[in-house]
C-alpha cells in the first residue's frame, strides 16, 4: 500500500487552515469544554478514521497553543481510495517575498497573512486495513506557542461556529438580530465574551451565507410556496405577480385577509410611498399604509416594482383595487412623483390626491434657503401664508400681498411653488379627511420600523417572513389598546362632563388627542360678534398648531352645530379648541353632539363582531418540535455548565474533579450515542425488509412545502432605481474635504452648508407624526 500516487489536496506552501466544515458530520469546535481527554499522539497510534486522527491532533494543538492545517494526501492506485493524510503546523512553509519576484505582483485585497516559520511539527497517518496508523509525529516547533487561553480561540483551526450553535444563530437571524446582538447572547451562554470560540465577523459571514443560500435556492419559488402556505390558513390572502418575457418577476403585490377586511372600514385615508429599497434586487418597496380607530398605522398591502414608471404604478394600483373588491380610497397622500400622480388619476379618478408637504419644502429649501435667510420678514410671512390661510381665496390674497410687499415677483422658485399650490397647500384640502397627517410620515415611519426587521441584502422570501411578523405585532398592539380600554382607568384633565363623554365614546389614543384640544381652550377668549357668530382670539402669543390668528366660529347651540373656519372636524374628525371654547361660553359642555362623533374613532359596540379574518386557534396542548426542544436544552446546559466551569477553575483540585467527571460523562454519552445509532439502523433495516419507504420531508427547513410547481418563475433582476447613480471611483483621503472651508451663503457660518442652514423655510413636522408607528410597535 506504500506504492501510490501523491495527490496534493492543499499546497504545502500556501495550505489553507482546516475549518469546521471540513470535519464531516461531527464538528471539531466544541461549544462546551471537550468531554474527550486531551491525548498527545504517538507513533503506531490507531484511529478508526482519518477524521478522528485530525480531531485528536487538533485537540492536542489547542492544548499546546498552535493551529493545524491539512497539507497533502495520497490515493492508492489499486482501489483509488485515499490512504495517507499529512497534517502540519499552520506556520509550516515560508512566506513568499513579493519584492523579489520578477513580475510585479497582482494587486490583491489587503488581508492579513500568517507569518510562517517553516515549522516541521506534523502528524502523518496511513490506512492499514480498517484502521489508520500514525506513521510520523514530530512534536517540536521552531516558534513560540500560545499559552494564554483567551488567545487560542483566534487560531484558525480552533475558531468557528459549532453545528448546534449554527442552528441557534440561524434561529436568531430569522428575527433579524444583528451579529453584535447575537454575540452578546452567546457571551451570556459562555460566561463571558472571551470564552466564545469565534468572533462577530464569523457570525456576520455565516448570516450572509444564509441569505446567499436562500437566493441560490430559487428565491421566488420559496416566496410563492410561502404564499400557498399562508393561503391554507388565510383563504382571503391575495397575491398578484407580473413576469417579463424571460419569466423573471417584474412586479409583485400581496395583501393578507385581515388587511382586506380592515380596508372596508379604513379606506378614507391612505399614505403611499415608494422610497425604501429593502431587498437584494434593489426593487423599490411600495407599502399602502392606513390608519385604524386607534390612530395607529396599519399595513393594507405592499408591492415591489422593478421600475417606477407610470405603467408600473398603474399595474400596482389596479392590483390593489382588485384585492379590495374595486373600492377606491377616498383620500391618498404621496410624495412628489409625476409617474405616481398620473397613475392615481388613471386608476383612482374619484380619489383626492395630495402631495407630501415636507418633501416639497425640503426640495425648495435648497434653492430658496439663501434668499429666505437674508430676508427674515419674507420667511415668516411665507410660512404664515401657507400654514394659516384658511380658504383658497385667503391664500391667493395673502400670497399676492406678500409678493408685492417684498418685491419678489421675479423669483422663479417662488413661482414654481405657487404653480403647484393645489397639490400641497393645506387650504386646498381643509375639507378633506387627512387625520393628523400633512406628510407621508406614516409611510416613512413604517419604513423606519421595517429597517429593524430586514436589511437591503435580504431576499424577498425572507422579507415576506418578516413582513408577516410585523403584521402580527400590529395585531398585538391593537389588542393591547383594547385591553387598556376595558381594564384601565384614566385621570381626567378637568371637570367637564364633555371630557368624560369623550372618554366613553372615543378610543384611548383618540381621547388623548381630544384632551389636547381641551387644554388649548384656555389659550383663547371668545368674543360675541353677531347673533350666532363668535371670534375666538388667542389670549397671548401664538397657540401651537394654530398660530396667532383669530378664528371665526358659527354656533347654533339649539341644533348642536358649531362650524369653525379651521375645519379640524373635517380634516381630523375631532372638534377643534375654537368650537369647544364657544361651547364652554354657551354652557354646552355636557356631551359632544352625536353628529360630530366619527364612528371610525369610537370603540366598537359589544354586540358587534368586528369584521376580521381570524387565523385558526393555536391548540392549547401544542408541544415544541424536536428541533425547538433541542435548542432549549442546548441553551440551558450551556448556562449550567458555565456556572460549574467558573467554580472548577478556582483551583487545580477543583479542575481535576471537573475533568474526572467530564471524562465519565463523555464515555456514557458516547455509549448512548452508539446505542441510539444502532437502534436507528435496525429500525431502518426492518422498514426496508417490510417494503415500507420511510417518509421524507418535502421542502426546505421552513416547511414551506414543495416549490416544484413554481420552477418556471425566476428571480428578479437587479433594478436600476431613480436618482443619481452611485459613484464607483473610490476617493482617497485628499478628496474627503474641500481645499478651503465652505460657508453658508445665508448666515456665513462655516459649520454648515446653505441647504442645512437652521433658517428653514418652514418648521419641521411635529415629531409625533413620525412616532405613531414606532410607539405602537
N, C-alpha and C positions, 0 to 999 in steps of 0.2 A: 504493500500500500504506500510505500515511500515514493514509488515512481508515480509521477503525476505532472500535470500541467499547472503552473502557478498562475493564478488569476488575481490581479490586484483589484480588490474591492474599493480601496481608498489609497490614494497615493501616500507613500510613507513620508514624503517631504511636506505635503500640504494636506494631510489627512484630516478629515472633519471629526470633531469630537462626537462620540455617540450621544444620542438623545434618548429620551424615554420612549419615543415612538419606535425605536429600533429593538426594543427588548421583548417584542411579541405580546402575548396575551397578558403577562404579568409585568407591571412596571417596576423598574428598579428603584425609582424615587419613592420613598415611603412617606406617608402623611404623619405617621407617628414613629417613635423610636423603633428600629428594626427588631423584630422578635427573633431573628436568626443571629446567633453569636458571631462576632467578627473573627474569622479564622484566616491566618496567613497561608496562602497557597504554598505548596512544596512539590518537588518533582515526584512523579508517579501518582499524584493525587487524582482520583477518579471523579467524574461528574456524569450525570445522566444525559446531559445535552451541552452543547456549546453555549447556549444562552445561560444555563446555570453557572457555567465557568465564568462567563462575563460578569454576571451579577455578583458572584463571590469576589472576583478581583476588584470590582467597583466598590463593594462594601469595604474591602481592605484599603483601597485607595482613599476613601473618605476618612477612614480611621487614621491613616497616616498623614493625609493632608495634600494629596495631589489628584489630578484628573486623568482619566484614561481615554483612549480612542482606539478604534479598530484600524489596523494597519493593512494586513494582507490576508488573503485566504487562497486555498488551492482546491481544485476539483480532481477527484480520482478519475483516471482515463477509462476505467472499466465500467463503472456504474454512473459516471458523470455527477456524482454527489460530492459535496464539499467535505473534505476530510481533514482540513487544517485551518486554524484561525490563529492570528497573532494580534495581541492587544499590547499597546505600548503606552508609555507616559505621554501626556499631552505636550510636553516640551521636547519630544523626540524630533529629530531632524534639525535643519538650520534655516534661519530666515534668509530670504533672497535679498541681496543688496541691489536695489534698483539703480543705484548710482553707477554700478559697474557694468550695467547692460549696454550693449552696443546700440540697440534700438530704443528710442525714447519710450518710456512706459506709457501705457494707455491710462488716461485719467479715469479713476475709479471713485466710488463713494468713500467718504472719509470714515472708515471703520477702524476700530482698534484691532491690532494684530497681536496674537500671543507671542511672547518673547521665548524663542526656542533655544535650548542649550545643548542639543544633540544628546539628550539623556538616553541611556541604554537600558533603563528599567523596563521590563516587559514580561509578558506571560504568553506561552505558546501551548496550545492544546491540539492533539491529534486524535482522530477517531480510531478506536480499537474495538471492532465488533459493535456492540450496543452502547459502549461506554466511550467517554472522552478522557484521555490521559494527559496530564501535564508533562510535557517533554522538556520544557525550559522555563525557568523562573529566575529572573535577575532582580534582586531586591534593591541594590544600591542606586541612589540618584546623585547626579552631579550638581544639584541645586537644592536650595532650602525648601522644605515642605511647610505647608501652613500648619500652625499649632493652634491658632485661635479658632474656636468652634464657629463663631458668628461669621467668619470669613469663608469657611468651607462651602457654604451654600452658594457662593458665587462661582465655584468651579463648575465647568460646563457639564461634565458627566453626572454631577450631583444636583443640578438645578433642573427644574421642570415641574409641570403640574401633574400630580398623580392621577390615575384613571378615575378614582372616586371623586376627587376634587374637581376634575374637569366636568363631571356631571353636575356638581354643585354650582360651579361657576356658570355653566350653561343655564341653570335654573335662575340664577341671579341676573344673568344677561337678558332673560326674557322679560324681566320687569324693569329693564333699562337702567340698571345700576352701573355707574361708571367704574372703570378699573380701579381708581383710587378708593371708592367705597367698598369694592369687593376686597381689596387688600386690608382695609380696616376690619372687615368681618373676619377674614382669615387670621388676622393678628389676634383677635379675641379667642379664636379656636386654638391657636398655637400657644397662647400665653402672652406673647409679645411679637412685635414685627420682626425682630432679629431672628426668630426661630422659623419663619416662613421660608421654605426652600426655593422660592422663586421671587421675582421682582414684579413691580407694577407693569413694566413693559411686556413681560411674558404673558400676563393676564390680558393686556390690551391686544397683543398679537393673536392670542387664542380667540378672543371675541371677534376680531376681524376675520379670522379663518371661518368662524361660524357663519358670518354674513356672506363671505365669499362662497362657501359651500352651498348656501341657500340659493344664491344667484346661479351657480353652476348646475344645480339640480332642477332647472326649469322653474324659475320663479313664478311665472304666470300659471303654470299647471297647479302649483301649490296654492296660489291665491284663489283660483277658481274652485279647487277642491275645498278650500275653507268656506267659500260661498255656499257650496252644496251642503256642507255640514251644518252651517248656521241655518240654512233654509229648512232643515229637518225639524228644528225646534221653533223656528220663526217662519211660518208659512207666508207672512206678509213681507218678508225680505225681498228687496228689489235690486236688480243689477242690470247694467247695460254696458256692452263693450263694443268698440268700433275698431276694426282691423284695417290695415293698409293692404296693398297688393301683395306684400310679402308675408302676410299673416302675422305681422307684428302689431302689438297693441298700440293704437294711436290715441284713443280716448277711452276713459272708463269712468263709470258713475255707479254709486251704490247708496242705499238708504235702508235702515232696518225698520221692522214693523212698528215698534213704539214711536219712532220719529214720524212715521207716516200718520199715525193716529194723533200725535201731538200737533201736527201741522194743521189739522182740521180746526183746532182751537186757537192756534197762534200764527195764522197766516197774514196777520195785519201788519207785520213789520219784519223784514229780513235784512241782515247785513251780509254782504258778499265781497270777498277779497281774494285775489289770486296772486299773492306775492311771495309766499314761502315755499321754497323747494325742500322737500322732505324725503327724498328717495335717491337711490343711486343712479337714476336715469335723468336727473335734473328736470323732471316733469313738474310744472307748477301745480301746487295743491290748491284746490278751489273749494272751500267749505261753505255751506249755507248755514248761517247762524241765526237762530230765532231767540225770542225772549219768552219765558214761561211766566206763570202767575206769581212767582216769587222774585221776578226781576233777574233771574239767572239766565245765562247764555246756554242754549241747548243746540245740539247738532241736529240738523234737518237734512242730512245727506252731504256727500262730498264727491268730488271728481278730480281726475288727473288729466291734464291736457298736454299733448306734445308741443303744440303751438298756441299762441294767444291771438289768433286771427278771428275775424267775425264768424266764419263758418264753424270754428271750434266752440265758441261761446253759444252759437245757435244750437249746435248739437247738444251741449251740456244742458241748456235751459229747456230744450224740448224733452230731454230725458227726465229732468226734474219734474216737468209738467206731466209727463206720462206716469211717473211714480205717484204723483199727488192727485191722480184722477182728474186732471185738467183744471184744477183750481189754481188760479193765478195769485201771486202775492199782491196784497193791496198797496204796500209801500216797500221800497227797497233802497238801500244806500250802498254805494260802491265807491271805489277810488276813481280818479280822473283818467279813464281809459276810453279812447274813442271806439275801439272794437267792442268793448263791453256795452257801451251805450247803444250802439247800433243794434246789437243782438237783443238787448232788452226791449227796444222799440219794436223789434220784429216779432219776438216771441211773447212778450208781456205788454201788449199795447194798452191795456187798461190799468197798468201799474204806475204809481207815482214814483219816479226815479230821481234821486238827488245824489250829488257827489259829496265826498268827504271834505269837509271844510278845512280840516287840519292839513291835509295833503296839499290843497290849493294854496293855503297861506305859506306853507313851507317852501313851495316852489317859487312863490312871489318874494319870499324873504331874500333869496339870492340876488334878485335884480332890483328890489325896492328898499332893501335894508339900509343901504348907504344914504339914500335920499331921506328916508324917514328918520334916521339917526341925527341928521343935520337939521331937521325941522320937527321938533317935538310937538308943537301945536297941530301940525298936519297929522302926525301919527295918532295922537289922541282923538282927533275928530274922525279920522279914518276908522279906527276901531269902534268908536261910539256909533257911527253911521251904520256899520254892519251889524253890531250887536244889538242895538236898542231901537232900531227902526221897526215899528210895529205893523206897518202896512207897506204895500208896494209903493203907493203914492208918496208916503212919508220918506221912504228910502230914496226915490227918484229926486224929491225936492232937496233933501239934505245932501245928496251927492252933488247935485248941480251947484248948490251953495258952497260946498267945500272946494270944488274945482275952481270956481270963480274967486273965492276968498284967498286961496293960496296960489293962484295963477299957475296951475299945473295942467292946463288943458292940452299942452303938447307932450305930456308924459305918456309914451306909448304903452308902458307896462300897466299903468292905472287904467288905460283904455281897454286893455286886454281883460283885466279883471271885471270891468264894467260889462263887457260883451258877454261874459259867462255868468253874470249875476244870477240868472234864473236857475242855475244848477246848484248853488251853494248858499246864497244869502238867506238867513232864517225867515225874513219877511215873506218870502215866496212860498214857504212851507208852514206857516203859522197854524193853519187849519188841518194839517196832515198829521197822522199818528206816527211819530218817531220818539217813543218813550225814552227819556233820559239819554238821548242819542243825537249828537251833532256830527259824529265822525264814525269811521269804521273801527273804532276802538274795540268793539266786541270781537270782531274777526281777528284783530291783531292780538287781543288778549288770549283768544283761543290758540293762536299760533304760538304765543309765548309759553302757554302751558304744554302744548304739544311738544315743544323742544325738550321737555323733561322726559318724554316718553320715546321719542325717535330722534335719530340724527340723519343728516343728509346722505350718509353712505349705506343706509339700511335698504333692504329690498321691499317691494310692495307687499309681499306676504307678511313680512314682519310688521310693516306699518299697519296692516289690517288688524293684526292681533292686538297691537297697542291701541288702535282706534276703538276696538270693542271694549277694551279695559277702561278707556277713558269714558266711553258711553255708560259703562256700569257705575263709574264714580259719579257721573251726573245724576243717575237714578238714585244713588245712595244719598247724595246731597239733598235731593228733593224730599226723600223720606225723612231726612234729618229735620228739615223745616216743618214738615207735617207733625212730627213728634213734638217739637218745641211748642207749636201752637196748642196742642192738646194737653201737654204736661206741664208747661212752664207758665208762670205769671210774670207780669211786667209792671214796672213802676211808671205811672203816668207822669207826663211833664207838667201838666196843670190840673185844674179842677173843672174843666169844661166837660159837660155831658157829650158834646160833639166828639171829643177825643176818645172817650170810652166807646162811642158808637163806631168810630173808625177802627178801633182795636178789635171790635167784634166782627166787622164785615170784611176787613182787608186781611191779606196775609201779612205775616210779621215784617218782612222786608219792605213791603209797600206801606205798611203803617208807619215805619220809621221815616220813610220819605215824607209822608203826610205830616208827621210830627215836626219835621224840619220846617215845613211851611208854617205850621202853627207858631213856631218860635219867631219867625220873621214878622208875624203880625205886630209884635211890639216895636218894630222898626218904622211903623207908618202911623200917620194920622189920616182920618177920613173927613173930608170937608164936603158938606152937602151943597151941591151946585144948583140943582133943579129938583123937580118932584121925585124923580127916580134916578137921578144922576149924582154920582159921588166922584170926587177927585181924591185919590189916595196918594199922599205926599210923604216922602221919607222924612223921618224926624231929624236926622243929622247924617250928613255924608252919603256914602254910597252903600247900597244893600247888595250883598253878594248874589250874583246871578241876575240882578235887575238894574244895577247902576243907580244913577242919581235922579232919573226922570220921574215924573208924576204919571200915574196910571189912572185911566178913567174906567169906572165900573158902573154898569147899568143894573139896578137892583129892583126886583119885584118880589117882596117878601111874601105876599099872599099866595103867589104861584110857585115860590121857591126857585126863582130864576135869577141868576147872578152872572152877568156877562162882562168879562174883563178883556181889555184890548190886548193883554199879553197872550191870551189863548192857550194857557197852560192846560186847561181842561181838554182841549182838542189835541194838543201835542203830546201830553204825558198821561192823560186820563185821570188827573187829580185836580181838585180845586186849588187855586193859587192863594198866596197870602193876602193879595189885594181883595179878592172876593171874601175871604174869611174875615178880613178887617171890617168890611162893610156889614157882614152878617153879625159880627160882635156888636157893632154900633146899633144895629136894628134889633138886637136881642134874639136873633135866630140861631142859638147855639145849642139846641137840644140834639139835633141829628143832622146828618148830611142828606140833602134831598136825594130821593131814590134815583132820579134820572141822571145824577152826577156820579153814581157808583158804577164803575165799569165792571161788568161780570168777569172779565179776564183777570182782574186783580183780586177777586174775592175768594174766600175759602169755599170749596165745593160743598154743597149740602150733603148731609149724611145719607140721605135716601137716594142719592145719585151715584151710580157706579162709574168711575172715570173710564173713558174710552182709552184703554191701554192694553196692548198685547203683552200678556204675562208669559214668561218662559215657564216650562214645566217645573213644578216644585222639586227642589232637591230632596231626595229621600233622607229621612232623619237618621236612618241606620247606615248611611254611606260610610264605607271604610276607605282608608288610604290604600293606594295601589302598592304593589311590591316595591316599585322604584321610589315612591314617596316615603314609604316606611324605611327603606334603606338609607335615604338621605337624612331622615330624622335621627336614626340610630347612629349614623356616622358622626353627625354634629355633636350629639350627646356624649358619645365615647371620647371624642377629641377633647371636649371640655373637661371630662372627668380625668382622663389620663394626663392632661396638662397639670391639673392640680397635684396628682401623685408625683409627677416628674419634678415639680418645684420642691416637694418635701424630700424626695430621694436625692436631689442634687446638693443637699446641705452638707453632706459628709460622705466620705469614702465608704463607710459601713452601710449607710442607707442606700448608696448607689449599688453596692454589691447585692443587697437584698432585692432591690428593684430588678436588677439584671437576672437574678436567680429565678424569680417568679415569671419574668418575661420569657425566659427560655422554656420553662414548663408550659406556659400559656401557648407559646409558639408550637411546641410539639403537639399539644392537644388540639389546637386549631388546624394544624396540618393534617392530623389523623382524621378529623371530622370532614375536612375538605376532600380527602381521598375517598372516604366512605360515601359522601354525597355524590361524587363524580361516578363512583361505581354503580350506585343506585340509578342514576340517570341513564347510564349506559345500558343497564339491564332493562329498564323500562322502554328505552328506545328500541332495543333489540326485540323485546316482546311485541311491541306495536308493529314492528316490521314483519315479524313472523305471522302475525294475525292479519296482515294485509291492510292495516289502518294507517293512513297517511296523517302524520301529525299536523295540526293546524298551524298555519303561518299567518303572521300579521301582515296585512296589506297596507302599504302607505308608509309615511315617514314616522319620525319619532313623535310627532304631534298627534298621530292617529287621525289625520285628516282624510284618510280613505284613498282609494285608487285615483290616480290622476291620468290614466291612460286615455280616457275619453277627451282630454283637453290637449293631447300632444301636438295637435296642429297649431295651437295658439302659441306664438313666440313672444319672447320678452321684448319690451320697447327698446328703441334705440336711444342713444344719448341725445338729449334735447338741447338745442341752441336757444337759449332764452333771450328775452329782451334786455336792453341795457347795454352799457359799454362793456366790450369784451375784456376779460382779464388779461393783463399784460404778462406775457410769458417770460420776458427777459428778467433775470434776477439782478437786482440793483445792488451795487456794492455800498459800503458804508459811506462813500463820498456823496451818494445821492439821497441819503436819509434826511438831510436838512438843507435848506437853501443857503446860498453863499452869504446872504445878508438877511437879517430877520425881517419878515413881512409884518406890516402893521395894518390894523383895521382902518379902512378908509372912512368909517363912520365916526369913531371916537378917538382914533390914533393910538390905541393900545397895541402893544406887541405881544400880548398874552393870548389873543385870539384873532381869527380872520373876520372878514365882513359878514360872511354867512352865519357865523357863530356869535355875533355881537349880542350882548344882553338886551339891546334896544330892539325888541321884536316888533314886528308889525302888529301882531295880535297875541294876547297871552295864550300860553299852552292850555290844552283842555284840562278839565279837572281830572286829577289823578284817579278819582274814584271810578271814572269810566273804564280805565284800564284794569281796575281791581275787581270788577264784577266777577269775571270768570275765575281769577286766581283765588279770591276769597272763597268762592264756592268749592273749588277743587282742593 
